[in-house]
Amino acid sequence: MSRTVFCSRLKKDLPGLNQAPFPGPRGQDILANVSEQAWLEWQHMQTMLINEKHLNLMDKEARKYLNEQRDKFLAGETIDHIEGYSAPEPDA
């Protein structure tokens, strides 16, 4: 049986994650406030950011940048533009 959360990104009640995506307070906050759908969308966007921006995750500044983008994305804010990417049109 899945948990339901009010998703901070999608602004509606949706099934939540089964466990925190990583340890610590931020992971617990994501568990409590982000839907599984929004987290999967972030993972897709994160992959595009890493590839497009040629991020080296061994670099502390790259990880800091990615964490900032994650927090903006999950809050429903605008994140850095990815060249050549157009978001799909929402279903009518």
PDB file of N, CA, C and O in Angstrom:
ATOM      1  N   MET A   1       0.844  -1.185   0.000  1.00  0.00           N
ATOM      2  CA  MET A   1       0.000   0.000   0.000  1.00  0.00           C
ATOM      3  C   MET A   1       0.881   1.237   0.000  1.00  0.00           C
ATOM      4  O   MET A   1       1.750   1.378   0.860  1.00  0.00           O
ATOM      5  N   SER A   2       0.670   2.127  -0.944  1.00  0.00           N
ATOM      6  CA  SER A   2       1.537   3.301  -1.052  1.00  0.00           C
ATOM      7  C   SER A   2       1.032   4.451  -0.184  1.00  0.00           C
ATOM      8  O   SER A   2      -0.160   4.598   0.082  1.00  0.00           O
ATOM      9  N   ARG A   3       1.994   5.248   0.237  1.00  0.00           N
ATOM     10  CA  ARG A   3       1.683   6.448   1.008  1.00  0.00           C
ATOM     11  C   ARG A   3       1.278   7.556   0.047  1.00  0.00           C
ATOM     12  O   ARG A   3       1.673   7.548  -1.119  1.00  0.00           O
ATOM     13  N   THR A   4       0.512   8.483   0.522  1.00  0.00           N
ATOM     14  CA  THR A   4       0.140   9.642  -0.280  1.00  0.00           C
ATOM     15  C   THR A   4       0.761  10.878   0.355  1.00  0.00           C
ATOM     16  O   THR A   4       0.742  11.048   1.574  1.00  0.00           O
ATOM     17  N   VAL A   5       1.314  11.740  -0.503  1.00  0.00           N
ATOM     18  CA  VAL A   5       1.883  13.002  -0.033  1.00  0.00           C
ATOM     19  C   VAL A   5       1.313  14.126  -0.873  1.00  0.00           C
ATOM     20  O   VAL A   5       0.896  13.917  -2.012  1.00  0.00           O
ATOM     21  N   PHE A   6       1.299  15.325  -0.301  1.00  0.00           N
ATOM     22  CA  PHE A   6       0.973  16.498  -1.103  1.00  0.00           C
ATOM     23  C   PHE A   6       2.287  16.940  -1.720  1.00  0.00           C
ATOM     24  O   PHE A   6       3.170  17.443  -1.026  1.00  0.00           O
ATOM     25  N   CYS A   7       2.414  16.751  -3.017  1.00  0.00           N
ATOM     26  CA  CYS A   7       3.678  16.965  -3.717  1.00  0.00           C
ATOM     27  C   CYS A   7       4.003  18.452  -3.840  1.00  0.00           C
ATOM     28  O   CYS A   7       3.196  19.241  -4.330  1.00  0.00           O
ATOM     29  N   SER A   8       5.203  18.816  -3.386  1.00  0.00           N
ATOM     30  CA  SER A   8       5.642  20.219  -3.433  1.00  0.00           C
ATOM     31  C   SER A   8       5.844  20.705  -4.864  1.00  0.00           C
ATOM     32  O   SER A   8       5.759  21.906  -5.121  1.00  0.00           O
ATOM     33  N   ARG A   9       6.105  19.806  -5.788  1.00  0.00           N
ATOM     34  CA  ARG A   9       6.300  20.197  -7.182  1.00  0.00           C
ATOM     35  C   ARG A   9       4.992  20.222  -7.958  1.00  0.00           C
ATOM     36  O   ARG A   9       4.692  21.200  -8.642  1.00  0.00           O
ATOM     37  N   LEU A  10       4.220  19.159  -7.857  1.00  0.00           N
ATOM     38  CA  LEU A  10       3.023  19.015  -8.679  1.00  0.00           C
ATOM     39  C   LEU A  10       1.755  19.561  -8.016  1.00  0.00           C
ATOM     40  O   LEU A  10       0.696  19.626  -8.640  1.00  0.00           O
ATOM     41  N   LYS A  11       1.878  19.950  -6.750  1.00  0.00           N
ATOM     42  CA  LYS A  11       0.796  20.624  -6.010  1.00  0.00           C
ATOM     43  C   LYS A  11      -0.501  19.828  -5.955  1.00  0.00           C
ATOM     44  O   LYS A  11      -1.594  20.376  -6.099  1.00  0.00           O
ATOM     45  N   LYS A  12      -0.352  18.510  -5.741  1.00  0.00           N
ATOM     46  CA  LYS A  12      -1.538  17.678  -5.536  1.00  0.00           C
ATOM     47  C   LYS A  12      -1.138  16.422  -4.783  1.00  0.00           C
ATOM     48  O   LYS A  12       0.042  16.081  -4.694  1.00  0.00           O
ATOM     49  N   ASP A  13      -2.149  15.732  -4.237  1.00  0.00           N
ATOM     50  CA  ASP A  13      -1.903  14.490  -3.516  1.00  0.00           C
ATOM     51  C   ASP A  13      -1.593  13.379  -4.508  1.00  0.00           C
ATOM     52  O   ASP A  13      -2.365  13.104  -5.426  1.00  0.00           O
ATOM     53  N   LEU A  14      -0.432  12.744  -4.298  1.00  0.00           N
ATOM     54  CA  LEU A  14       0.027  11.665  -5.172  1.00  0.00           C
ATOM     55  C   LEU A  14       0.748  10.617  -4.339  1.00  0.00           C
ATOM     56  O   LEU A  14       1.137  10.887  -3.203  1.00  0.00           O
ATOM     57  N   PRO A  15       0.931   9.413  -4.898  1.00  0.00           N
ATOM     58  CA  PRO A  15       1.711   8.407  -4.175  1.00  0.00           C
ATOM     59  C   PRO A  15       3.132   8.904  -3.915  1.00  0.00           C
ATOM     60  O   PRO A  15       3.773   9.480  -4.794  1.00  0.00           O
ATOM     61  N   GLY A  16       3.613   8.672  -2.692  1.00  0.00           N
ATOM     62  CA  GLY A  16       4.942   9.106  -2.301  1.00  0.00           C
ATOM     63  C   GLY A  16       5.983   8.025  -2.504  1.00  0.00           C
ATOM     64  O   GLY A  16       5.661   6.903  -2.895  1.00  0.00           O
ATOM     65  N   LEU A  17       7.218   8.364  -2.239  1.00  0.00           N
ATOM     66  CA  LEU A  17       8.316   7.409  -2.317  1.00  0.00           C
ATOM     67  C   LEU A  17       8.172   6.385  -1.195  1.00  0.00           C
ATOM     68  O   LEU A  17       7.562   6.669  -0.164  1.00  0.00           O
ATOM     69  N   ASN A  18       8.731   5.200  -1.396  1.00  0.00           N
ATOM     70  CA  ASN A  18       8.687   4.155  -0.367  1.00  0.00           C
ATOM     71  C   ASN A  18       9.736   4.369   0.708  1.00  0.00           C
ATOM     72  O   ASN A  18       9.570   3.924   1.844  1.00  0.00           O
ATOM     73  N   GLN A  19      10.824   5.055   0.349  1.00  0.00           N
ATOM     74  CA  GLN A  19      11.883   5.346   1.317  1.00  0.00           C
ATOM     75  C   GLN A  19      12.596   6.617   0.895  1.00  0.00           C
ATOM     76  O   GLN A  19      12.491   7.045  -0.255  1.00  0.00           O
ATOM     77  N   ALA A  20      13.318   7.215   1.820  1.00  0.00           N
ATOM     78  CA  ALA A  20      14.062   8.435   1.520  1.00  0.00           C
ATOM     79  C   ALA A  20      15.101   8.143   0.439  1.00  0.00           C
ATOM     80  O   ALA A  20      15.725   7.082   0.464  1.00  0.00           O
ATOM     81  N   PRO A  21      15.299   9.063  -0.509  1.00  0.00           N
ATOM     82  CA  PRO A  21      16.243   8.814  -1.593  1.00  0.00           C
ATOM     83  C   PRO A  21      17.704   8.838  -1.151  1.00  0.00           C
ATOM     84  O   PRO A  21      18.573   8.309  -1.844  1.00  0.00           O
ATOM     85  N   PHE A  22      17.972   9.446  -0.004  1.00  0.00           N
ATOM     86  CA  PHE A  22      19.310   9.460   0.592  1.00  0.00           C
ATOM     87  C   PHE A  22      19.168   9.808   2.058  1.00  0.00           C
ATOM     88  O   PHE A  22      18.136  10.340   2.467  1.00  0.00           O
ATOM     89  N   PRO A  23      20.195   9.516   2.868  1.00  0.00           N
ATOM     90  CA  PRO A  23      20.085   9.746   4.314  1.00  0.00           C
ATOM     91  C   PRO A  23      20.105  11.231   4.674  1.00  0.00           C
ATOM     92  O   PRO A  23      20.511  12.072   3.871  1.00  0.00           O
ATOM     93  N   GLY A  24      19.670  11.533   5.868  1.00  0.00           N
ATOM     94  CA  GLY A  24      19.757  12.891   6.395  1.00  0.00           C
ATOM     95  C   GLY A  24      18.452  13.646   6.308  1.00  0.00           C
ATOM     96  O   GLY A  24      17.460  13.141   5.783  1.00  0.00           O
ATOM     97  N   PRO A  25      18.460  14.867   6.832  1.00  0.00           N
ATOM     98  CA  PRO A  25      17.247  15.682   6.883  1.00  0.00           C
ATOM     99  C   PRO A  25      16.647  15.990   5.507  1.00  0.00           C
ATOM    100  O   PRO A  25      15.426  15.977   5.350  1.00  0.00           O
ATOM    101  N   ARG A  26      17.499  16.267   4.506  1.00  0.00           N
ATOM    102  CA  ARG A  26      16.959  16.578   3.174  1.00  0.00           C
ATOM    103  C   ARG A  26      16.279  15.356   2.567  1.00  0.00           C
ATOM    104  O   ARG A  26      15.237  15.484   1.925  1.00  0.00           O
ATOM    105  N   GLY A  27      16.848  14.194   2.762  1.00  0.00           N
ATOM    106  CA  GLY A  27      16.216  12.967   2.280  1.00  0.00           C
ATOM    107  C   GLY A  27      14.861  12.740   2.930  1.00  0.00           C
ATOM    108  O   GLY A  27      13.909  12.332   2.265  1.00  0.00           O
ATOM    109  N   GLN A  28      14.771  13.007   4.242  1.00  0.00           N
ATOM    110  CA  GLN A  28      13.505  12.860   4.958  1.00  0.00           C
ATOM    111  C   GLN A  28      12.478  13.887   4.473  1.00  0.00           C
ATOM    112  O   GLN A  28      11.291  13.577   4.373  1.00  0.00           O
ATOM    113  N   ASP A  29      12.932  15.113   4.172  1.00  0.00           N
ATOM    114  CA  ASP A  29      12.045  16.144   3.654  1.00  0.00           C
ATOM    115  C   ASP A  29      11.477  15.737   2.292  1.00  0.00           C
ATOM    116  O   ASP A  29      10.291  15.930   2.026  1.00  0.00           O
ATOM    117  N   ILE A  30      12.322  15.181   1.444  1.00  0.00           N
ATOM    118  CA  ILE A  30      11.872  14.711   0.130  1.00  0.00           C
ATOM    119  C   ILE A  30      10.870  13.570   0.311  1.00  0.00           C
ATOM    120  O   ILE A  30       9.843  13.538  -0.368  1.00  0.00           O
ATOM    121  N   LEU A  31      11.153  12.648   1.205  1.00  0.00           N
ATOM    122  CA  LEU A  31      10.237  11.542   1.477  1.00  0.00           C
ATOM    123  C   LEU A  31       8.855  12.061   1.883  1.00  0.00           C
ATOM    124  O   LEU A  31       7.833  11.523   1.458  1.00  0.00           O
ATOM    125  N   ALA A  32       8.834  13.104   2.704  1.00  0.00           N
ATOM    126  CA  ALA A  32       7.574  13.627   3.236  1.00  0.00           C
ATOM    127  C   ALA A  32       6.820  14.529   2.261  1.00  0.00           C
ATOM    128  O   ALA A  32       5.603  14.673   2.374  1.00  0.00           O
ATOM    129  N   ASN A  33       7.530  15.145   1.296  1.00  0.00           N
ATOM    130  CA  ASN A  33       6.900  16.205   0.500  1.00  0.00           C
ATOM    131  C   ASN A  33       6.985  16.066  -1.011  1.00  0.00           C
ATOM    132  O   ASN A  33       6.509  16.941  -1.735  1.00  0.00           O
ATOM    133  N   VAL A  34       7.581  14.990  -1.502  1.00  0.00           N
ATOM    134  CA  VAL A  34       7.746  14.841  -2.947  1.00  0.00           C
ATOM    135  C   VAL A  34       7.128  13.518  -3.390  1.00  0.00           C
ATOM    136  O   VAL A  34       7.357  12.475  -2.776  1.00  0.00           O
ATOM    137  N   SER A  35       6.350  13.574  -4.452  1.00  0.00           N
ATOM    138  CA  SER A  35       5.717  12.357  -4.972  1.00  0.00           C
ATOM    139  C   SER A  35       6.724  11.512  -5.744  1.00  0.00           C
ATOM    140  O   SER A  35       7.772  11.991  -6.178  1.00  0.00           O
ATOM    141  N   GLU A  36       6.373  10.256  -5.896  1.00  0.00           N
ATOM    142  CA  GLU A  36       7.212   9.352  -6.684  1.00  0.00           C
ATOM    143  C   GLU A  36       7.332   9.872  -8.120  1.00  0.00           C
ATOM    144  O   GLU A  36       8.409   9.810  -8.713  1.00  0.00           O
ATOM    145  N   GLN A  37       6.237  10.382  -8.677  1.00  0.00           N
ATOM    146  CA  GLN A  37       6.246  10.917 -10.041  1.00  0.00           C
ATOM    147  C   GLN A  37       7.225  12.080 -10.176  1.00  0.00           C
ATOM    148  O   GLN A  37       8.011  12.118 -11.123  1.00  0.00           O
ATOM    149  N   ALA A  38       7.185  13.028  -9.240  1.00  0.00           N
ATOM    150  CA  ALA A  38       8.093  14.178  -9.297  1.00  0.00           C
ATOM    151  C   ALA A  38       9.542  13.734  -9.130  1.00  0.00           C
ATOM    152  O   ALA A  38      10.432  14.290  -9.773  1.00  0.00           O
ATOM    153  N   TRP A  39       9.795  12.740  -8.276  1.00  0.00           N
ATOM    154  CA  TRP A  39      11.160  12.252  -8.084  1.00  0.00           C
ATOM    155  C   TRP A  39      11.685  11.600  -9.363  1.00  0.00           C
ATOM    156  O   TRP A  39      12.843  11.796  -9.731  1.00  0.00           O
ATOM    157  N   LEU A  40      10.834  10.826 -10.038  1.00  0.00           N
ATOM    158  CA  LEU A  40      11.248  10.206 -11.303  1.00  0.00           C
ATOM    159  C   LEU A  40      11.514  11.273 -12.364  1.00  0.00           C
ATOM    160  O   LEU A  40      12.448  11.142 -13.155  1.00  0.00           O
ATOM    161  N   GLU A  41      10.695  12.329 -12.384  1.00  0.00           N
ATOM    162  CA  GLU A  41      10.927  13.442 -13.318  1.00  0.00           C
ATOM    163  C   GLU A  41      12.277  14.103 -13.011  1.00  0.00           C
ATOM    164  O   GLU A  41      13.027  14.445 -13.924  1.00  0.00           O
ATOM    165  N   TRP A  42      12.582  14.282 -11.703  1.00  0.00           N
ATOM    166  CA  TRP A  42      13.866  14.865 -11.330  1.00  0.00           C
ATOM    167  C   TRP A  42      15.028  13.975 -11.788  1.00  0.00           C
ATOM    168  O   TRP A  42      16.019  14.479 -12.316  1.00  0.00           O
ATOM    169  N   GLN A  43      14.915  12.681 -11.592  1.00  0.00           N
ATOM    170  CA  GLN A  43      16.004  11.788 -11.990  1.00  0.00           C
ATOM    171  C   GLN A  43      16.283  11.906 -13.489  1.00  0.00           C
ATOM    172  O   GLN A  43      17.438  11.886 -13.912  1.00  0.00           O
ATOM    173  N   HIS A  44      15.239  12.028 -14.276  1.00  0.00           N
ATOM    174  CA  HIS A  44      15.398  12.206 -15.724  1.00  0.00           C
ATOM    175  C   HIS A  44      16.087  13.551 -16.012  1.00  0.00           C
ATOM    176  O   HIS A  44      17.021  13.619 -16.812  1.00  0.00           O
ATOM    177  N   MET A  45      15.618  14.605 -15.355  1.00  0.00           N
ATOM    178  CA  MET A  45      16.190  15.934 -15.559  1.00  0.00           C
ATOM    179  C   MET A  45      17.636  15.981 -15.068  1.00  0.00           C
ATOM    180  O   MET A  45      18.486  16.613 -15.695  1.00  0.00           O
ATOM    181  N   GLN A  46      17.913  15.321 -13.958  1.00  0.00           N
ATOM    182  CA  GLN A  46      19.267  15.277 -13.412  1.00  0.00           C
ATOM    183  C   GLN A  46      20.232  14.647 -14.420  1.00  0.00           C
ATOM    184  O   GLN A  46      21.338  15.147 -14.625  1.00  0.00           O
ATOM    185  N   THR A  47      19.809  13.559 -15.037  1.00  0.00           N
ATOM    186  CA  THR A  47      20.646  12.897 -16.042  1.00  0.00           C
ATOM    187  C   THR A  47      20.935  13.843 -17.199  1.00  0.00           C
ATOM    188  O   THR A  47      22.063  13.909 -17.686  1.00  0.00           O
ATOM    189  N   MET A  48      19.913  14.578 -17.638  1.00  0.00           N
ATOM    190  CA  MET A  48      20.129  15.525 -18.739  1.00  0.00           C
ATOM    191  C   MET A  48      21.083  16.638 -18.329  1.00  0.00           C
ATOM    192  O   MET A  48      21.945  17.033 -19.114  1.00  0.00           O
ATOM    193  N   LEU A  49      20.939  17.151 -17.107  1.00  0.00           N
ATOM    194  CA  LEU A  49      21.847  18.204 -16.633  1.00  0.00           C
ATOM    195  C   LEU A  49      23.290  17.701 -16.562  1.00  0.00           C
ATOM    196  O   LEU A  49      24.214  18.390 -16.994  1.00  0.00           O
ATOM    197  N   ILE A  50      23.477  16.509 -16.021  1.00  0.00           N
ATOM    198  CA  ILE A  50      24.828  15.947 -15.906  1.00  0.00           C
ATOM    199  C   ILE A  50      25.451  15.817 -17.293  1.00  0.00           C
ATOM    200  O   ILE A  50      26.609  16.184 -17.495  1.00  0.00           O
ATOM    201  N   ASN A  51      24.689  15.300 -18.236  1.00  0.00           N
ATOM    202  CA  ASN A  51      25.216  15.102 -19.586  1.00  0.00           C
ATOM    203  C   ASN A  51      25.441  16.418 -20.319  1.00  0.00           C
ATOM    204  O   ASN A  51      26.504  16.625 -20.904  1.00  0.00           O
ATOM    205  N   GLU A  52      24.456  17.306 -20.294  1.00  0.00           N
ATOM    206  CA  GLU A  52      24.545  18.561 -21.038  1.00  0.00           C
ATOM    207  C   GLU A  52      25.637  19.476 -20.484  1.00  0.00           C
ATOM    208  O   GLU A  52      26.382  20.099 -21.241  1.00  0.00           O
ATOM    209  N   LYS A  53      25.722  19.548 -19.164  1.00  0.00           N
ATOM    210  CA  LYS A  53      26.684  20.452 -18.530  1.00  0.00           C
ATOM    211  C   LYS A  53      28.041  19.780 -18.296  1.00  0.00           C
ATOM    212  O   LYS A  53      28.963  20.404 -17.770  1.00  0.00           O
ATOM    213  N   HIS A  54      28.160  18.501 -18.689  1.00  0.00           N
ATOM    214  CA  HIS A  54      29.410  17.740 -18.517  1.00  0.00           C
ATOM    215  C   HIS A  54      29.886  17.789 -17.067  1.00  0.00           C
ATOM    216  O   HIS A  54      31.052  18.072 -16.789  1.00  0.00           O
ATOM    217  N   LEU A  55      28.957  17.506 -16.146  1.00  0.00           N
ATOM    218  CA  LEU A  55      29.286  17.575 -14.727  1.00  0.00           C
ATOM    219  C   LEU A  55      30.101  16.364 -14.290  1.00  0.00           C
ATOM    220  O   LEU A  55      29.806  15.229 -14.667  1.00  0.00           O
ATOM    221  N   ASN A  56      31.107  16.619 -13.508  1.00  0.00           N
ATOM    222  CA  ASN A  56      31.918  15.574 -12.895  1.00  0.00           C
ATOM    223  C   ASN A  56      31.482  15.493 -11.440  1.00  0.00           C
ATOM    224  O   ASN A  56      31.769  16.395 -10.653  1.00  0.00           O
ATOM    225  N   LEU A  57      30.801  14.430 -11.085  1.00  0.00           N
ATOM    226  CA  LEU A  57      30.245  14.332  -9.740  1.00  0.00           C
ATOM    227  C   LEU A  57      31.289  14.093  -8.667  1.00  0.00           C
ATOM    228  O   LEU A  57      30.958  14.037  -7.483  1.00  0.00           O
ATOM    229  N   MET A  58      32.549  13.949  -9.064  1.00  0.00           N
ATOM    230  CA  MET A  58      33.646  13.908  -8.090  1.00  0.00           C
ATOM    231  C   MET A  58      33.976  15.322  -7.617  1.00  0.00           C
ATOM    232  O   MET A  58      34.624  15.503  -6.586  1.00  0.00           O
ATOM    233  N   ASP A  59      33.523  16.332  -8.383  1.00  0.00           N
ATOM    234  CA  ASP A  59      33.782  17.734  -8.079  1.00  0.00           C
ATOM    235  C   ASP A  59      32.710  18.257  -7.118  1.00  0.00           C
ATOM    236  O   ASP A  59      31.513  18.173  -7.395  1.00  0.00           O
ATOM    237  N   LYS A  60      33.164  18.795  -5.989  1.00  0.00           N
ATOM    238  CA  LYS A  60      32.251  19.292  -4.953  1.00  0.00           C
ATOM    239  C   LYS A  60      31.332  20.389  -5.487  1.00  0.00           C
ATOM    240  O   LYS A  60      30.151  20.426  -5.144  1.00  0.00           O
ATOM    241  N   GLU A  61      31.864  21.281  -6.323  1.00  0.00           N
ATOM    242  CA  GLU A  61      31.043  22.363  -6.882  1.00  0.00           C
ATOM    243  C   GLU A  61      29.963  21.820  -7.818  1.00  0.00           C
ATOM    244  O   GLU A  61      28.856  22.357  -7.854  1.00  0.00           O
ATOM    245  N   ALA A  62      30.265  20.777  -8.566  1.00  0.00           N
ATOM    246  CA  ALA A  62      29.270  20.166  -9.450  1.00  0.00           C
ATOM    247  C   ALA A  62      28.143  19.546  -8.622  1.00  0.00           C
ATOM    248  O   ALA A  62      26.971  19.673  -8.979  1.00  0.00           O
ATOM    249  N   ARG A  63      28.488  18.881  -7.528  1.00  0.00           N
ATOM    250  CA  ARG A  63      27.460  18.292  -6.653  1.00  0.00           C
ATOM    251  C   ARG A  63      26.617  19.386  -6.007  1.00  0.00           C
ATOM    252  O   ARG A  63      25.399  19.249  -5.889  1.00  0.00           O
ATOM    253  N   LYS A  64      27.262  20.468  -5.589  1.00  0.00           N
ATOM    254  CA  LYS A  64      26.530  21.597  -4.994  1.00  0.00           C
ATOM    255  C   LYS A  64      25.539  22.173  -6.013  1.00  0.00           C
ATOM    256  O   LYS A  64      24.381  22.430  -5.686  1.00  0.00           O
ATOM    257  N   TYR A  65      26.007  22.372  -7.246  1.00  0.00           N
ATOM    258  CA  TYR A  65      25.157  22.890  -8.317  1.00  0.00           C
ATOM    259  C   TYR A  65      23.958  21.966  -8.542  1.00  0.00           C
ATOM    260  O   TYR A  65      22.821  22.430  -8.633  1.00  0.00           O
ATOM    261  N   LEU A  66      24.212  20.664  -8.632  1.00  0.00           N
ATOM    262  CA  LEU A  66      23.146  19.701  -8.882  1.00  0.00           C
ATOM    263  C   LEU A  66      22.141  19.677  -7.726  1.00  0.00           C
ATOM    264  O   LEU A  66      20.938  19.566  -7.960  1.00  0.00           O
ATOM    265  N   ASN A  67      22.614  19.779  -6.497  1.00  0.00           N
ATOM    266  CA  ASN A  67      21.716  19.838  -5.338  1.00  0.00           C
ATOM    267  C   ASN A  67      20.850  21.087  -5.374  1.00  0.00           C
ATOM    268  O   ASN A  67      19.665  21.029  -5.047  1.00  0.00           O
ATOM    269  N   GLU A  68      21.428  22.212  -5.767  1.00  0.00           N
ATOM    270  CA  GLU A  68      20.650  23.457  -5.880  1.00  0.00           C
ATOM    271  C   GLU A  68      19.573  23.318  -6.949  1.00  0.00           C
ATOM    272  O   GLU A  68      18.430  23.728  -6.744  1.00  0.00           O
ATOM    273  N   GLN A  69      19.939  22.740  -8.089  1.00  0.00           N
ATOM    274  CA  GLN A  69      18.971  22.533  -9.167  1.00  0.00           C
ATOM    275  C   GLN A  69      17.870  21.577  -8.727  1.00  0.00           C
ATOM    276  O   GLN A  69      16.701  21.792  -9.047  1.00  0.00           O
ATOM    277  N   ARG A  70      18.228  20.526  -8.000  1.00  0.00           N
ATOM    278  CA  ARG A  70      17.241  19.566  -7.487  1.00  0.00           C
ATOM    279  C   ARG A  70      16.233  20.262  -6.583  1.00  0.00           C
ATOM    280  O   ARG A  70      15.024  20.082  -6.729  1.00  0.00           O
ATOM    281  N   ASP A  71      16.743  21.060  -5.647  1.00  0.00           N
ATOM    282  CA  ASP A  71      15.844  21.722  -4.706  1.00  0.00           C
ATOM    283  C   ASP A  71      14.904  22.688  -5.422  1.00  0.00           C
ATOM    284  O   ASP A  71      13.726  22.775  -5.074  1.00  0.00           O
ATOM    285  N   LYS A  72      15.412  23.415  -6.417  1.00  0.00           N
ATOM    286  CA  LYS A  72      14.562  24.312  -7.205  1.00  0.00           C
ATOM    287  C   LYS A  72      13.504  23.511  -7.968  1.00  0.00           C
ATOM    288  O   LYS A  72      12.323  23.858  -7.955  1.00  0.00           O
ATOM    289  N   PHE A  73      13.934  22.447  -8.625  1.00  0.00           N
ATOM    290  CA  PHE A  73      13.028  21.620  -9.425  1.00  0.00           C
ATOM    291  C   PHE A  73      11.905  21.056  -8.558  1.00  0.00           C
ATOM    292  O   PHE A  73      10.733  21.132  -8.926  1.00  0.00           O
ATOM    293  N   LEU A  74      12.263  20.495  -7.416  1.00  0.00           N
ATOM    294  CA  LEU A  74      11.256  19.859  -6.559  1.00  0.00           C
ATOM    295  C   LEU A  74      10.326  20.880  -5.908  1.00  0.00           C
ATOM    296  O   LEU A  74       9.219  20.533  -5.494  1.00  0.00           O
ATOM    297  N   ALA A  75      10.764  22.126  -5.817  1.00  0.00           N
ATOM    298  CA  ALA A  75       9.909  23.186  -5.277  1.00  0.00           C
ATOM    299  C   ALA A  75       9.015  23.790  -6.363  1.00  0.00           C
ATOM    300  O   ALA A  75       8.185  24.655  -6.083  1.00  0.00           O
ATOM    301  N   GLY A  76       9.192  23.325  -7.608  1.00  0.00           N
ATOM    302  CA  GLY A  76       8.379  23.846  -8.706  1.00  0.00           C
ATOM    303  C   GLY A  76       8.941  25.109  -9.315  1.00  0.00           C
ATOM    304  O   GLY A  76       8.252  25.790 -10.075  1.00  0.00           O
ATOM    305  N   GLU A  77      10.186  25.436  -8.995  1.00  0.00           N
ATOM    306  CA  GLU A  77      10.831  26.623  -9.549  1.00  0.00           C
ATOM    307  C   GLU A  77      11.521  26.282 -10.865  1.00  0.00           C
ATOM    308  O   GLU A  77      11.688  25.110 -11.205  1.00  0.00           O
ATOM    309  N   THR A  78      11.916  27.307 -11.593  1.00  0.00           N
ATOM    310  CA  THR A  78      12.621  27.134 -12.859  1.00  0.00           C
ATOM    311  C   THR A  78      14.073  26.762 -12.592  1.00  0.00           C
ATOM    312  O   THR A  78      14.725  27.337 -11.720  1.00  0.00           O
ATOM    313  N   ILE A  79      14.567  25.797 -13.353  1.00  0.00           N
ATOM    314  CA  ILE A  79      15.971  25.410 -13.236  1.00  0.00           C
ATOM    315  C   ILE A  79      16.705  25.829 -14.501  1.00  0.00           C
ATOM    316  O   ILE A  79      16.087  26.308 -15.452  1.00  0.00           O
ATOM    317  N   ASP A  80      18.021  25.648 -14.512  1.00  0.00           N
ATOM    318  CA  ASP A  80      18.826  26.025 -15.663  1.00  0.00           C
ATOM    319  C   ASP A  80      18.321  25.343 -16.928  1.00  0.00           C
ATOM    320  O   ASP A  80      17.844  24.208 -16.905  1.00  0.00           O
ATOM    321  N   HIS A  81      18.441  26.064 -18.015  1.00  0.00           N
ATOM    322  CA  HIS A  81      17.985  25.585 -19.317  1.00  0.00           C
ATOM    323  C   HIS A  81      18.928  24.505 -19.846  1.00  0.00           C
ATOM    324  O   HIS A  81      20.145  24.592 -19.687  1.00  0.00           O
ATOM    325  N   ILE A  82      18.360  23.521 -20.456  1.00  0.00           N
ATOM    326  CA  ILE A  82      19.141  22.464 -21.089  1.00  0.00           C
ATOM    327  C   ILE A  82      19.015  22.672 -22.590  1.00  0.00           C
ATOM    328  O   ILE A  82      17.915  22.604 -23.139  1.00  0.00           O
ATOM    329  N   GLU A  83      20.139  22.926 -23.260  1.00  0.00           N
ATOM    330  CA  GLU A  83      20.145  23.188 -24.697  1.00  0.00           C
ATOM    331  C   GLU A  83      19.468  22.065 -25.476  1.00  0.00           C
ATOM    332  O   GLU A  83      19.731  20.886 -25.241  1.00  0.00           O
ATOM    333  N   GLY A  84      18.604  22.439 -26.394  1.00  0.00           N
ATOM    334  CA  GLY A  84      17.985  21.455 -27.272  1.00  0.00           C
ATOM    335  C   GLY A  84      16.836  20.689 -26.656  1.00  0.00           C
ATOM    336  O   GLY A  84      16.285  19.796 -27.298  1.00  0.00           O
ATOM    337  N   TYR A  85      16.456  21.011 -25.423  1.00  0.00           N
ATOM    338  CA  TYR A  85      15.367  20.282 -24.771  1.00  0.00           C
ATOM    339  C   TYR A  85      14.119  21.152 -24.701  1.00  0.00           C
ATOM    340  O   TYR A  85      14.169  22.302 -24.267  1.00  0.00           O
ATOM    341  N   SER A  86      13.006  20.586 -25.133  1.00  0.00           N
ATOM    342  CA  SER A  86      11.707  21.245 -25.000  1.00  0.00           C
ATOM    343  C   SER A  86      10.833  20.307 -24.183  1.00  0.00           C
ATOM    344  O   SER A  86      10.701  19.123 -24.494  1.00  0.00           O
ATOM    345  N   ALA A  87      10.243  20.855 -23.139  1.00  0.00           N
ATOM    346  CA  ALA A  87       9.362  20.035 -22.302  1.00  0.00           C
ATOM    347  C   ALA A  87       8.171  19.572 -23.121  1.00  0.00           C
ATOM    348  O   ALA A  87       7.660  20.332 -23.944  1.00  0.00           O
ATOM    349  N   PRO A  88       7.717  18.342 -22.915  1.00  0.00           N
ATOM    350  CA  PRO A  88       6.532  17.869 -23.651  1.00  0.00           C
ATOM    351  C   PRO A  88       5.303  18.676 -23.263  1.00  0.00           C
ATOM    352  O   PRO A  88       5.176  19.152 -22.135  1.00  0.00           O
ATOM    353  N   GLU A  89       4.414  18.813 -24.215  1.00  0.00           N
ATOM    354  CA  GLU A  89       3.161  19.521 -23.962  1.00  0.00           C
ATOM    355  C   GLU A  89       2.294  18.669 -23.029  1.00  0.00           C
ATOM    356  O   GLU A  89       2.187  17.457 -23.216  1.00  0.00           O
ATOM    357  N   PRO A  90       1.671  19.306 -22.019  1.00  0.00           N
ATOM    358  CA  PRO A  90       0.790  18.535 -21.136  1.00  0.00           C
ATOM    359  C   PRO A  90      -0.412  17.990 -21.910  1.00  0.00           C
ATOM    360  O   PRO A  90      -0.898  18.613 -22.854  1.00  0.00           O
ATOM    361  N   ASP A  91      -0.874  16.821 -21.491  1.00  0.00           N
ATOM    362  CA  ASP A  91      -2.051  16.229 -22.129  1.00  0.00           C
ATOM    363  C   ASP A  91      -3.257  17.096 -21.845  1.00  0.00           C
ATOM    364  O   ASP A  91      -3.451  17.571 -20.726  1.00  0.00           O
ATOM    365  N   ALA A  92      -4.047  17.291 -22.848  1.00  0.00           N
ATOM    366  CA  ALA A  92      -5.236  18.145 -22.713  1.00  0.00           C
ATOM    367  C   ALA A  92      -6.387  17.387 -22.115  1.00  0.00           C
ATOM    368  O   ALA A  92      -7.466  17.950 -21.929  1.00  0.00           O
TER     369      ALA A  92
END
